[in-house]
Amino acid sequence: MAFRRAIEREGYTSSACRARMPSQRPGQWHNFFRDWPEGWMKLSDNLNFAARSVILDEAQRRIFPFTWCDVRTSRVFSAAEEEVWKAAAEWGWANGFVVPVHGPGGYLACIGMASPERDLDLGPDTRARLHMLALIAHERCLALTGLVRTENPRTILSARELECLRWVGAGKTDWEIGMILSISASTVKFHIDRAREKLGTRTRAQAVARLGSSGW
């Protein structure tokens, strides 16, 4: 899969994408994909790690991507969470990067990547790259499974909103987009915020990922 090859270049060897529908109880998740070693998946399923995972719990609290180290240094674990963390360490996982996706009505998705390597480049550029890759993978999963109905962005956004989001995807700031399109930065922000609202996304990156998954 393209996502696997892309994150391998950043040092991550395994990944998973799961979602919780608004109608599901806490601890219940739908797996879009799980690219984990078979032994780890069996252990996780047998001991129901999903219901006790500090990572999945943290994904509900956060909007922006985070690392396992971020979690370890920011909270005190319960006994159940500590057990899952210890099992992961014993298995050989040393590094993880997680992207939460919050949607309308309480929808939550979590895209996680793991690596046995301890010293990975997790600077701003790498984080941004992994963030976008995860969002695009998630949007593709939604499109393929039909689990959540999503409208084609090209049918609900204006030409100007699409244009602004395309330049956001190219890494341009509001000021730079304004210069390119001969409009003010505040007008650019207005169009981007309107596009986010129409797409039901909370961040610009999520909106751009939705465009990418639709082939725009």
Phi, psi and omega per residue, in radians:
M1 nan 2.590 -3.074
A2 -1.090 -0.675 -3.132
F3 -1.095 -0.747 3.126
R4 -1.041 -0.831 -3.122
R5 -1.104 -0.658 -3.103
A6 -1.172 -0.776 -3.105
I7 -1.339 -0.415 3.065
E8 -1.075 -0.566 3.116
R9 -1.169 -0.342 3.099
E10 -1.718 0.033 3.076
G11 1.758 0.040 -3.110
Y12 -1.716 2.213 -3.006
T13 -1.789 -0.265 -3.105
S14 -2.466 2.730 -3.110
S15 -2.779 2.914 3.080
A16 -2.692 2.638 3.055
C17 -2.336 2.086 -3.135
R18 -2.375 2.787 -3.093
A19 -2.459 2.675 3.059
R20 -2.113 2.104 3.129
M21 -1.321 2.699 3.115
P22 -0.991 -0.478 -3.101
S23 -1.463 -0.187 -3.102
Q24 -1.489 2.650 3.109
R25 -1.345 2.715 3.055
P26 -0.965 2.388 -3.128
G27 1.672 -0.242 3.096
Q28 -1.719 2.261 -3.077
W29 -2.355 2.579 2.994
H30 -1.722 2.204 -3.126
N31 -1.594 2.006 3.011
F32 -1.275 -0.827 3.022
F33 -2.757 2.680 3.062
R34 -2.403 1.801 -3.123
D35 -1.747 1.036 -3.140
W36 -1.914 2.773 2.989
P37 -1.002 2.498 -3.064
E38 -1.004 -0.692 -3.124
G39 -1.104 -0.691 3.130
W40 -1.189 -0.686 3.132
M41 -1.126 -0.717 3.124
K42 -1.115 -0.764 3.127
L43 -1.095 -0.781 -3.140
S44 -1.078 -0.743 -3.128
D45 -1.219 -0.739 -3.103
N46 -1.124 -0.626 -3.113
L47 -1.739 0.084 3.087
N48 0.924 0.940 -3.131
F49 -1.097 -0.533 -3.091
A50 -1.026 -0.597 -3.111
A51 -1.369 -0.246 -3.068
R52 -2.147 0.141 -3.032
S53 -1.305 2.202 3.071
V54 -1.180 -0.490 -3.128
I55 -1.202 -0.808 3.130
L56 -1.178 -0.622 3.090
D57 -1.140 -0.712 -3.141
E58 -1.187 -0.574 3.125
A59 -1.073 -0.521 3.107
Q60 -1.248 -0.432 -3.067
R61 -1.599 -0.356 -2.995
R62 -1.967 2.690 3.060
I63 -1.795 -0.668 -3.048
F64 -1.683 2.753 3.137
P65 -1.017 2.673 3.139
F66 -2.586 2.818 3.107
T67 -1.807 2.897 3.065
W68 -1.071 -0.647 3.125
C69 -1.099 -0.670 3.097
D70 -1.004 -0.720 -3.118
V71 -1.224 -0.767 -3.064
R72 -1.065 -0.581 -3.060
T73 -1.641 -0.003 -3.038
S74 -2.017 -0.081 -3.106
R75 -2.678 2.821 3.059
V76 -1.675 2.275 -3.085
F77 -1.442 2.571 2.964
S78 -1.358 2.972 -3.139
A79 -1.069 -0.713 -3.137
A80 -1.156 -0.720 3.124
E81 -1.172 -0.672 3.124
E82 -1.098 -0.616 3.130
E83 -1.123 -0.742 3.119
V84 -1.156 -0.755 3.133
W85 -1.061 -0.747 3.135
K86 -1.127 -0.710 3.128
A87 -1.095 -0.704 3.124
A88 -1.116 -0.728 3.133
A89 -1.146 -0.726 3.131
E90 -1.149 -0.552 3.115
W91 -1.243 -0.418 3.114
G92 2.033 0.011 3.103
W93 -1.288 2.243 -3.095
A94 -2.086 -0.347 -3.023
N95 -2.543 2.443 3.132
G96 -2.547 2.595 3.098
F97 -2.293 2.298 -3.002
V98 -2.250 2.354 3.114
V99 -2.082 1.944 3.060
P100 -1.497 2.561 3.085
V101 -2.292 2.030 -3.141
H102 -1.822 2.313 -3.119
G103 -2.196 -3.073 -3.093
P104 -1.053 2.552 3.016
G105 1.225 0.257 -3.139
G106 1.677 0.133 3.077
Y107 -1.085 2.400 3.121
L108 -2.439 2.292 3.022
A109 -2.167 2.696 -3.121
C110 -2.418 2.091 3.087
I111 -1.918 2.008 -3.083
G112 -2.042 2.510 3.094
M113 -2.229 2.505 -3.112
A114 -2.362 2.697 -3.127
S115 -2.595 2.570 3.027
P116 -1.402 -0.143 -3.127
E117 -1.424 2.414 -3.136
R118 -1.577 -0.593 -3.050
D119 -1.838 1.506 3.104
L120 -1.951 2.637 3.075
D121 -1.307 1.954 3.110
L122 -2.132 0.691 3.073
G123 -1.252 3.060 -3.084
P124 -0.972 -0.722 -3.116
D125 -1.142 -0.760 3.136
T126 -1.144 -0.760 3.113
R127 -1.047 -0.771 -3.134
A128 -1.121 -0.685 3.137
R129 -1.150 -0.809 3.117
L130 -1.127 -0.662 3.109
H131 -1.028 -0.882 -3.107
M132 -1.146 -0.708 3.109
L133 -1.050 -0.740 -3.128
A134 -1.146 -0.739 -3.139
L135 -1.124 -0.718 3.129
I136 -1.154 -0.713 3.105
A137 -1.079 -0.738 3.132
H138 -1.107 -0.803 3.140
E139 -1.082 -0.640 3.113
R140 -1.161 -0.669 3.088
C141 -1.076 -0.746 3.112
L142 -1.084 -0.747 -3.108
A143 -1.146 -0.666 -3.087
L144 -1.337 -0.643 -3.055
T145 -1.571 -0.474 -3.072
G146 1.185 0.298 -3.108
L147 -1.090 -0.668 3.062
V148 -2.149 2.217 -3.124
R149 -1.236 2.216 3.104
T150 -2.253 2.434 3.117
E151 -1.482 2.625 3.078
N152 -1.154 2.139 -3.107
P153 -0.962 -0.559 -3.075
R154 -1.228 -0.281 -3.132
T155 -1.655 -0.225 -3.070
I156 -2.055 -0.197 3.140
L157 -1.784 2.590 3.060
S158 -1.308 2.871 3.137
A159 -1.052 -0.665 -3.133
R160 -1.211 -0.683 3.112
E161 -1.125 -0.737 3.087
L162 -1.084 -0.755 -3.114
E163 -1.084 -0.771 -3.139
C164 -1.113 -0.740 -3.131
L165 -1.164 -0.617 3.105
R166 -1.085 -0.690 3.119
W167 -1.263 -0.544 3.019
V168 -1.055 -0.759 3.113
G169 -1.095 -0.426 3.103
A170 -1.491 0.039 3.073
G171 1.557 0.244 -3.098
K172 -1.483 2.568 3.063
T173 -1.450 2.962 3.104
D174 -1.018 -0.743 -3.139
W175 -1.086 -0.770 -3.127
E176 -1.146 -0.707 3.116
I177 -1.118 -0.711 3.111
G178 -1.048 -0.715 3.124
M179 -1.137 -0.709 -3.129
I180 -1.152 -0.741 -3.042
L181 -1.653 -0.021 -3.137
S182 1.058 0.765 3.038
I183 -2.340 2.927 -3.105
S184 -1.340 2.772 3.103
A185 -1.084 -0.628 3.128
S186 -1.159 -0.599 3.085
T187 -1.208 -0.672 3.074
V188 -1.043 -0.836 3.139
K189 -1.048 -0.696 3.122
F190 -1.043 -0.831 -3.123
H191 -1.119 -0.703 -3.129
I192 -1.186 -0.731 3.105
D193 -1.114 -0.684 3.090
R194 -1.112 -0.700 3.139
A195 -1.128 -0.744 3.114
R196 -1.049 -0.756 -3.138
E197 -1.093 -0.774 -3.135
K198 -1.126 -0.628 -3.108
L199 -1.468 -0.178 -3.139
G200 1.262 0.513 -3.133
T201 -1.915 2.733 -3.085
R202 -1.720 -0.345 -3.120
T203 -2.267 2.830 3.086
R204 -1.103 -0.706 -3.112
A205 -1.055 -0.706 3.112
Q206 -1.136 -0.688 3.126
A207 -1.118 -0.749 3.123
V208 -1.129 -0.686 3.122
A209 -1.087 -0.665 3.119
R210 -1.144 -0.648 3.052
L211 -1.112 -0.774 -3.112
G212 -1.068 -0.704 -3.108
S213 -1.227 -0.352 3.129
S214 -1.569 0.013 3.086
G215 1.512 0.219 -3.118
W216 -1.411 nan nan
